[in-house]
Amino acid sequence: QVRLVESGGGLVQPGGSLRLSCAASAFTFEIYTTSWYRQAPGKERELVAGITSTGDNTNYADSVKGRFTISRDNNKNTVYLQMNSLKPEDTAVYYCNLRRGYVNIWGQGTQVTVSS
């Protein structure tokens, strides 16, 4: 079974940067579309960024365009989210997601807090 391990969350000041990593224990990692979602207290989970299985196409929420970059390394079974120019409104639990057809796999989530 596929298992996801996330890392890289923490506390940063506004304007700072973090890089999140999501490592998958999957022999067929390369067939999945991978995404990052986030959920703030009292709000619904929202899509932050997604990347196709081959890495040839990406999409971003309007609120993070130009600041966040999603990437993947299929040789390492890992997807990344580079977050720059962080704002307090980026504070949330961030979740890694793998999807293909009916298969939908979630990580445990990692806390990102942006505060002075």
N, C-alpha and C positions, 0 to 999 in steps of 0.2 A: 504494500500500500504506500501511496505517496505521503510523505511527511515534510512540512515546511518549517524551517528554523530562521527566525528573523533576528537582526541585530542592528545596532547603530543609532538607536534612539537615545534621547537624553534631554538635558536642559541647556539652552543656548540663549544669548541675548539677541534682541532684534537686529537684523542685518547680518547675522552669523550664518553658518552653513553646517549641514549634516549630510552624511551619506548613509542611507539605509540599504541593507543587504538581506536577501531572502534566498537561502540555499535549499534546494529540493532533493530529497532522496528518491529520485525517479530515473529509471533507465530510459524513459521516453520523454524526458523533459522538453526536447526540441519540438514536440508536436503540439504543445500547449501555448495558447495566448496567455500572457502574464500581465497582471495589472496591480496597481497600488490603490487602495481605498483608504479613507480616513473617517473617523467618527468622533465628533466632539460631544461633550455632555449635553443631553437634551436635544440632540440633533440626529437626523437620519444619517446612515452611512452613505458616503458619496464617493464617486469615482474621481481619483486624482490624475492618474495617467495609465495608459495601456500601451502594449507593444506586441506586435504579431510574432508568431512562432519563429520566423526567420530574422526578425529584427529590422525588416525593411520598411515598416510603417509604425508611427507612434501617434497618440492623441493625448490631449491634456485638457483638464478643466480650465475654463477661462481665468479663474482666480490664480492659477499657478503658471500660466504660459510665460515664457521668458525667464522664469526663475528656477523651475524644476526640470530635470532631465531624467527620463527613464531609459535604461539600457539593459542588455542581457548578454550573458556569456554561456552559450549552450555547452561548451566544453567543460565548464565548471558547474553546470546545473544551477546557475545563480542569476537572479534579476536584481537590479540596483535602482535606487532613486536618489539622485543627487539633488539636494535642496539648498539653494542659495538665496540670499537676501530675505531671510526668514522674517515673518511678521507674527505678532501675537495671535492673529486670527488663524494661523497655521497650527496652533496648538490642538492636538487630537491624538487618539490612538490610531496608528497606521497599520493596515493589514495587507499582506501579500495574498494574491489570488491567482490560481491557475485554472484555466477553463478550456475544455474541448468537448463540444456537443453537450451531452447530459452530465458530464463530469465537471464538478465545481469544487475546488479545494481551497481551503482558507488556512492562513497562518494564525498564530496565537495572538498577534498584535504586539506593537511596541510603542511606548509612550514618547511623544515629542512635545516638549514644552518650550515656548518662546516667551521669555519674560526678562525685564530689566532687574 
